[in-house]
Amino acid sequence: MGAGFIVGILGILILSHAAYSTIQYRSLLKITDEQFSGPPCSVVMELIAGLVLCMWAALTVPGKFLSILPQSDENRVVSLPANLDFMIFNHRGKAFPLSIDAKLK
């Protein structure tokens, strides 16, 4: 487990605590017969901190990005099984002409 994963778990825990605090605050307002106008400032700060931590973890945990260039050595051709059950021949592509004469220069 890397640091990003631990930060993500911490962010989820902070968001869960903010949700629990909001539920407690609303139940307290029901007891005192007051109207709910919004969560307290401390809960809003918890939400922002949890959001930042979860977003940072989401950007760092997945790993390194792979190249999309076809000439790259990292790209490998993956051969799929010749299973005809998943081949679709009736699609919107048949509306286009077979030969496209427009060439980019």
C-alpha positions as CSV (number, residue, x, y, z in Angstrom):
1,M,0.0,0.0,0.0
2,G,1.4,3.3,-1.1
3,A,1.0,6.7,0.4
4,G,-1.7,7.7,-2.1
5,F,-3.9,4.7,-1.0
6,I,-3.6,5.6,2.7
7,V,-4.4,9.3,1.9
8,G,-7.5,8.0,0.0
9,I,-8.7,5.9,2.9
10,L,-8.1,8.9,5.2
11,G,-10.2,11.1,2.9
12,I,-13.0,8.6,2.8
13,L,-13.0,8.5,6.6
14,I,-13.1,12.3,6.9
15,L,-16.0,12.4,4.5
16,S,-17.8,9.7,6.5
17,H,-17.3,11.6,9.7
18,A,-18.6,14.8,8.1
19,A,-21.7,12.9,7.0
20,Y,-22.2,11.5,10.5
21,S,-21.7,15.0,12.0
22,T,-24.3,16.4,9.7
23,I,-26.8,13.7,10.6
24,Q,-26.2,14.4,14.3
25,Y,-26.6,18.1,13.8
26,R,-29.9,17.6,12.1
27,S,-31.2,15.4,14.8
28,L,-30.1,18.0,17.4
29,L,-32.1,20.6,15.4
30,K,-35.2,18.4,15.4
31,I,-35.0,18.1,19.2
32,T,-34.7,21.9,19.7
33,D,-37.4,22.6,17.0
34,E,-35.1,24.7,14.8
35,Q,-34.9,24.7,11.1
36,F,-31.9,23.3,9.1
37,S,-30.3,26.1,7.1
38,G,-27.0,24.3,6.4
39,P,-24.3,22.3,8.0
40,P,-21.9,24.0,10.5
41,C,-18.7,25.6,9.3
42,S,-16.6,22.8,10.8
43,V,-18.5,20.2,8.8
44,V,-18.0,22.2,5.6
45,M,-14.3,22.4,6.3
46,E,-14.2,18.6,6.8
47,L,-16.0,18.1,3.5
48,I,-13.5,20.3,1.7
49,A,-10.5,18.6,3.3
50,G,-11.9,15.1,2.5
51,L,-12.6,16.1,-1.1
52,V,-9.1,17.4,-1.6
53,L,-7.6,14.2,-0.1
54,C,-9.8,11.9,-2.1
55,M,-9.1,13.8,-5.3
56,W,-5.3,13.7,-4.7
57,A,-5.5,10.0,-4.0
58,A,-7.6,9.4,-7.1
59,L,-4.9,11.1,-9.3
60,T,-1.9,9.4,-7.7
61,V,-3.1,5.8,-7.0
62,P,-3.8,4.5,-10.5
63,G,-0.2,4.5,-11.5
64,K,1.7,5.8,-14.5
65,F,0.0,6.8,-17.7
66,L,0.7,4.7,-20.8
67,S,1.6,6.1,-24.2
68,I,-1.1,6.3,-26.8
69,L,1.3,6.6,-29.8
70,P,1.1,3.5,-32.0
71,Q,4.9,3.5,-32.5
72,S,5.6,3.2,-28.8
73,D,7.4,0.2,-27.5
74,E,5.0,0.1,-24.6
75,N,2.0,-0.7,-26.8
76,R,1.4,-4.3,-27.4
77,V,-1.2,-5.8,-29.7
78,V,-3.7,-7.8,-27.7
79,S,-5.2,-10.6,-29.8
80,L,-8.8,-11.3,-28.9
81,P,-10.3,-14.8,-29.3
82,A,-12.1,-15.4,-32.6
83,N,-15.5,-15.6,-30.8
84,L,-18.2,-14.6,-33.3
85,D,-20.8,-14.0,-30.6
86,F,-19.5,-10.5,-29.9
87,M,-19.0,-9.3,-33.5
88,I,-21.6,-6.8,-34.6
89,F,-22.0,-6.1,-38.3
90,N,-25.2,-4.2,-38.2
91,H,-24.2,-0.7,-37.0
92,R,-24.3,3.0,-38.0
93,G,-21.0,2.7,-39.9
94,K,-22.9,1.2,-42.9
95,A,-24.4,4.6,-43.6
96,F,-21.0,6.0,-44.5
97,P,-19.6,5.4,-48.0
98,L,-17.1,2.5,-48.4
99,S,-14.3,4.6,-49.8
100,I,-13.5,8.0,-48.4
101,D,-11.8,10.2,-51.0
102,A,-11.0,13.1,-48.6
103,K,-7.3,12.9,-47.7
104,L,-5.5,15.1,-45.3
105,K,-2.6,17.1,-46.7
